Amino acid sequence: MKQIFNIFFLMLFAYALAVQPATAQFEGEVRFVIQNPGSQLGETSNVNLTFTNNRIFVDSNVSLNVMAGLSARGILVRNDLNDFVVITTDNEGLKVEKNELDGLVSLMNQVQGKQPSADRKPFPWDEKVEETGESKQIRGYTVHEFILKGDNPGERTSVWLTDQIRVNWGLLLDAWYTTGSTQFDHEIPIEMVMNSNSFPLLIEVYRNDEILMRTEAMSVDDQNFNRSKTELPSNIRVIGLTDLMMNFFRQQR
Protein backbone atom coordinates (compact mmCIF):
# COMPACT_ATOMS: atom_id res chain seq x y z
CA MET A 1 0.00 0.00 0.00
CA LYS A 2 2.93 2.36 0.68
CA GLN A 3 3.97 2.13 -2.96
CA ILE A 4 0.44 3.00 -4.07
CA PHE A 5 0.50 6.19 -2.01
CA ASN A 6 3.92 7.05 -3.38
CA ILE A 7 2.59 6.86 -6.94
CA PHE A 8 -0.57 8.78 -6.13
CA PHE A 9 1.07 11.57 -4.19
CA LEU A 10 3.84 11.87 -6.72
CA MET A 11 1.14 12.73 -9.22
CA LEU A 12 -0.42 15.20 -6.83
CA PHE A 13 2.88 16.91 -6.06
CA ALA A 14 3.69 17.04 -9.75
CA TYR A 15 0.70 19.30 -10.37
CA ALA A 16 2.35 21.90 -8.20
CA LEU A 17 4.46 23.31 -11.03
CA ALA A 18 1.35 24.95 -12.46
CA VAL A 19 0.96 27.70 -9.91
CA GLN A 20 -0.97 30.29 -11.89
CA PRO A 21 -4.14 28.81 -13.43
CA ALA A 22 -6.00 30.98 -15.89
CA THR A 23 -9.35 30.59 -14.15
CA ALA A 24 -10.65 30.80 -10.61
CA GLN A 25 -9.51 28.33 -8.00
CA PHE A 26 -11.72 25.25 -7.67
CA GLU A 27 -13.38 25.13 -4.25
CA GLY A 28 -14.75 21.81 -3.10
CA GLU A 29 -13.85 18.31 -1.98
CA VAL A 30 -12.72 15.42 -4.18
CA ARG A 31 -12.86 11.94 -2.62
CA PHE A 32 -10.59 9.30 -4.15
CA VAL A 33 -10.57 5.55 -3.66
CA ILE A 34 -7.25 3.80 -4.24
CA GLN A 35 -7.40 0.09 -5.00
CA ASN A 36 -4.62 -2.44 -5.35
CA PRO A 37 -6.35 -5.42 -6.98
CA GLY A 38 -3.01 -6.93 -7.92
CA SER A 39 -2.11 -7.63 -4.29
CA GLN A 40 -3.17 -10.73 -2.41
CA LEU A 41 -5.15 -8.62 0.07
CA GLY A 42 -6.85 -6.48 -2.56
CA GLU A 43 -6.03 -3.37 -0.51
CA THR A 44 -8.33 -0.35 -0.66
CA SER A 45 -7.91 3.08 0.90
CA ASN A 46 -9.44 6.54 0.71
CA VAL A 47 -7.84 9.93 0.08
CA ASN A 48 -9.78 13.19 0.33
CA LEU A 49 -8.69 16.58 -0.97
CA THR A 50 -10.47 19.73 0.21
CA PHE A 51 -9.82 23.00 -1.63
CA THR A 52 -10.71 26.55 -0.65
CA ASN A 53 -9.49 29.81 -2.14
CA ASN A 54 -5.94 29.62 -0.82
CA ARG A 55 -5.75 26.37 1.16
CA ILE A 56 -5.69 22.61 0.58
CA PHE A 57 -6.26 19.82 3.08
CA VAL A 58 -5.35 16.19 2.33
CA ASP A 59 -6.52 13.39 4.59
CA SER A 60 -6.88 9.63 4.40
CA ASN A 61 -8.10 6.62 6.34
CA VAL A 62 -4.51 5.38 6.52
CA SER A 63 -1.25 7.08 7.41
CA LEU A 64 0.09 9.31 4.64
CA ASN A 65 3.74 8.85 3.68
CA VAL A 66 4.79 12.49 3.42
CA MET A 67 8.52 11.86 3.15
CA ALA A 68 11.19 9.56 4.52
CA GLY A 69 10.70 9.17 8.26
CA LEU A 70 7.58 11.33 8.50
CA SER A 71 4.00 10.09 8.27
CA ALA A 72 0.82 12.11 8.71
CA ARG A 73 -2.88 11.80 9.41
CA GLY A 74 -3.49 14.92 7.35
CA ILE A 75 -1.66 17.70 5.53
CA LEU A 76 -2.85 21.31 5.55
CA VAL A 77 -1.33 23.55 2.88
CA ARG A 78 -1.78 27.23 3.78
CA ASN A 79 -0.77 29.28 0.75
CA ASP A 80 -1.96 32.44 2.48
CA LEU A 81 0.50 31.89 5.37
CA ASN A 82 3.28 30.32 3.27
CA ASP A 83 3.42 27.16 5.35
CA PHE A 84 2.38 23.52 5.71
CA VAL A 85 0.97 21.89 8.82
CA VAL A 86 1.56 18.15 8.90
CA ILE A 87 -0.94 16.60 11.32
CA THR A 88 1.11 13.84 12.97
CA THR A 89 -1.20 12.85 15.85
CA ASP A 90 -4.71 13.65 17.08
CA ASN A 91 -3.42 16.67 18.95
CA GLU A 92 -0.12 17.69 17.38
CA GLY A 93 0.98 19.15 14.06
CA LEU A 94 4.34 20.07 12.54
CA LYS A 95 4.44 23.50 10.91
CA VAL A 96 6.94 23.88 8.10
CA GLU A 97 7.43 27.28 6.52
CA LYS A 98 8.30 27.67 2.88
CA ASN A 99 11.93 28.54 3.59
CA GLU A 100 12.35 25.55 5.94
CA LEU A 101 11.62 22.80 3.43
CA ASP A 102 15.26 22.24 2.53
CA GLY A 103 16.19 21.81 6.19
CA LEU A 104 13.38 19.34 6.82
CA VAL A 105 14.32 17.17 3.85
CA SER A 106 17.99 17.28 4.85
CA LEU A 107 17.05 16.05 8.32
CA MET A 108 14.88 13.24 6.99
CA ASN A 109 17.60 12.13 4.59
CA GLN A 110 20.06 12.00 7.48
CA VAL A 111 17.66 9.84 9.46
CA GLN A 112 17.37 7.43 6.53
CA GLY A 113 21.02 7.66 5.48
CA LYS A 114 20.06 8.87 2.02
CA GLN A 115 22.06 11.03 -0.34
CA PRO A 116 20.46 13.90 -2.30
CA SER A 117 19.21 12.80 -5.71
CA ALA A 118 20.88 14.07 -8.84
CA ASP A 119 18.96 16.28 -11.25
CA ARG A 120 16.71 14.35 -13.56
CA LYS A 121 16.96 14.36 -17.31
CA PRO A 122 14.05 15.75 -19.33
CA PHE A 123 11.32 13.15 -19.74
CA PRO A 124 11.00 11.75 -23.32
CA TRP A 125 7.40 12.95 -23.71
CA ASP A 126 7.06 12.15 -27.42
CA GLU A 127 8.28 8.59 -26.90
CA LYS A 128 6.33 7.70 -23.77
CA VAL A 129 3.03 9.61 -23.73
CA GLU A 130 0.10 9.20 -26.10
CA GLU A 131 -3.20 11.09 -26.20
CA THR A 132 -5.73 8.44 -27.20
CA GLY A 133 -8.56 10.73 -28.25
CA GLU A 134 -10.92 8.82 -25.95
CA SER A 135 -13.27 10.75 -23.67
CA LYS A 136 -16.06 9.93 -21.22
CA GLN A 137 -17.94 11.25 -18.19
CA ILE A 138 -16.71 10.75 -14.60
CA ARG A 139 -18.78 12.25 -11.76
CA GLY A 140 -20.40 14.65 -14.22
CA TYR A 141 -17.11 15.89 -15.68
CA THR A 142 -15.77 15.25 -19.17
CA VAL A 143 -12.37 13.53 -19.05
CA HIS A 144 -9.80 12.75 -21.75
CA GLU A 145 -7.38 9.83 -21.69
CA PHE A 146 -3.59 9.96 -21.84
CA ILE A 147 -1.39 6.83 -21.83
CA LEU A 148 2.05 6.65 -20.26
CA LYS A 149 4.08 3.76 -21.66
CA GLY A 150 6.05 1.71 -19.13
CA ASP A 151 9.70 0.77 -19.34
CA ASN A 152 8.82 -2.92 -19.77
CA PRO A 153 6.56 -4.55 -22.39
CA GLY A 154 2.94 -4.66 -21.31
CA GLU A 155 3.27 -1.87 -18.72
CA ARG A 156 1.27 1.33 -19.08
CA THR A 157 -0.55 3.97 -17.02
CA SER A 158 -3.88 5.44 -18.11
CA VAL A 159 -4.65 8.95 -16.81
CA TRP A 160 -8.06 10.57 -17.38
CA LEU A 161 -7.94 14.38 -17.06
CA THR A 162 -10.69 16.99 -16.95
CA ASP A 163 -10.27 20.67 -17.81
CA GLN A 164 -13.39 21.53 -15.82
CA ILE A 165 -11.50 21.45 -12.49
CA ARG A 166 -8.54 23.78 -12.11
CA VAL A 167 -6.48 24.05 -8.96
CA ASN A 168 -3.74 26.39 -7.77
CA TRP A 169 -1.39 24.06 -5.83
CA GLY A 170 0.77 26.98 -4.66
CA LEU A 171 3.30 25.83 -2.06
CA LEU A 172 3.29 22.29 -3.41
CA LEU A 173 5.59 23.64 -6.11
CA ASP A 174 8.29 23.89 -3.45
CA ALA A 175 7.26 20.55 -1.96
CA TRP A 176 7.74 18.86 -5.31
CA TYR A 177 11.17 20.35 -5.98
CA THR A 178 12.35 19.83 -2.41
CA THR A 179 10.75 16.55 -1.32
CA GLY A 180 9.00 14.88 -4.22
CA SER A 181 12.00 14.74 -6.52
CA THR A 182 14.17 13.23 -3.76
CA GLN A 183 11.67 10.73 -2.34
CA PHE A 184 10.09 9.20 -5.44
CA ASP A 185 11.86 7.01 -7.95
CA HIS A 186 9.01 6.51 -10.42
CA GLU A 187 9.59 7.98 -13.87
CA ILE A 188 6.26 9.71 -14.36
CA PRO A 189 6.34 12.91 -16.45
CA ILE A 190 5.22 15.79 -14.30
CA GLU A 191 3.69 17.47 -17.34
CA MET A 192 1.19 14.64 -17.67
CA VAL A 193 -0.65 15.48 -14.46
CA MET A 194 0.76 18.93 -13.77
CA ASN A 195 -1.24 20.76 -16.41
CA SER A 196 -2.50 24.04 -14.98
CA ASN A 197 -5.78 23.55 -16.82
CA SER A 198 -6.66 19.98 -15.83
CA PHE A 199 -7.17 17.58 -12.94
CA PRO A 200 -7.04 13.75 -12.73
CA LEU A 201 -10.24 11.87 -11.95
CA LEU A 202 -9.03 8.37 -12.84
CA ILE A 203 -5.57 6.77 -12.88
CA GLU A 204 -5.01 3.09 -13.74
CA VAL A 205 -1.70 1.24 -13.79
CA TYR A 206 -1.61 -1.87 -16.02
CA ARG A 207 0.69 -4.79 -16.61
CA ASN A 208 -0.29 -7.11 -19.46
CA ASP A 209 -3.88 -5.78 -19.33
CA GLU A 210 -4.12 -6.55 -15.59
CA ILE A 211 -4.84 -3.57 -13.33
CA LEU A 212 -2.18 -3.22 -10.63
CA MET A 213 -3.45 0.05 -9.15
CA ARG A 214 -6.60 2.11 -9.66
CA THR A 215 -7.22 5.61 -8.27
CA GLU A 216 -10.68 7.00 -8.98
CA ALA A 217 -12.60 10.07 -7.83
CA MET A 218 -15.75 8.68 -6.23
CA SER A 219 -17.31 12.08 -5.60
CA VAL A 220 -16.73 15.75 -6.41
CA ASP A 221 -18.63 18.17 -4.14
CA ASP A 222 -18.36 21.91 -4.80
CA GLN A 223 -21.51 22.88 -2.85
CA ASN A 224 -21.90 21.13 0.52
CA PHE A 225 -18.33 20.25 1.47
CA ASN A 226 -16.82 20.98 4.89
CA ARG A 227 -14.80 24.20 4.49
CA SER A 228 -13.57 24.00 8.09
CA LYS A 229 -11.18 21.21 7.06
CA THR A 230 -8.84 23.90 5.74
CA GLU A 231 -8.72 25.56 9.18
CA LEU A 232 -6.41 24.28 11.92
CA PRO A 233 -8.43 22.63 14.74
CA SER A 234 -8.15 24.40 18.10
CA ASN A 235 -6.99 21.22 19.85
CA ILE A 236 -3.89 20.84 17.67
CA ARG A 237 -0.62 21.86 19.33
CA VAL A 238 1.68 23.17 16.60
CA ILE A 239 5.43 22.55 16.83
CA GLY A 240 8.07 23.97 14.52
CA LEU A 241 10.95 22.43 12.65
CA THR A 242 13.36 23.50 15.41
CA ASP A 243 11.29 21.59 17.97
CA LEU A 244 11.30 18.51 15.74
CA MET A 245 15.09 18.61 15.35
CA MET A 246 15.63 19.08 19.08
CA ASN A 247 13.38 16.11 19.85
CA PHE A 248 15.26 14.03 17.31
CA PHE A 249 18.68 14.80 18.78
CA ARG A 250 17.40 14.11 22.31
CA GLN A 251 16.36 10.65 21.17
CA GLN A 252 19.85 9.99 19.79
CA ARG A 253 21.55 10.52 23.16
Beta strands, then each sheet from edge to edge (+ up, - down):
strand 1: 28-36
strand 2: 43-51
strand 3: 55-67
strand 4: 70-78
strand 5: 83-89
strand 6: 92-97
strand 7: 129-138
strand 8: 141-149
strand 9: 155-162
strand 10: 199-207
strand 11: 210-221
strand 12: 237-240
sheet 1: 7+ 8- 9+ 10- 11+ 1- 2+ 3- 4+ 5- 6+ 12+
end
